[in-house]
Amino acid sequence: MKILKHPLFIIVCIMAIGIYVSKISHVALPNWVYFYLGDLLCMPFVLSLCLVAVRIIKNDDSLYIPLGPIIALTAFYALYFEWLLPQYNARYTGDIIDVVMYILGSALFYVFQKRLSW
């Protein structure tokens, strides 16, 4: 699938893997990288995988994810990870800036998703 080989998707994956590896390796990075960059990268990554799945299922590389489902998935992630999980698991904390990062990531995906076809 073209999306998985696209430079934008590869950059998002490399950045996310770098953050994860540095966290488990105890490499010191600025707090904003650990706390917010992962949330910014989350929605473009998830939505790109959703787009790949839809295109495979429908066997149509010209399909795009409309704004409605993007908003719905972003709202689900925000509510689940920033409101619901913090109530049941001390490992999670609710943060409005994380919600803003999810929204920004989704907006970036919406703007760039048509470029993921070439």
Beta strands, then each sheet from edge to edge (+ up, - down):
end
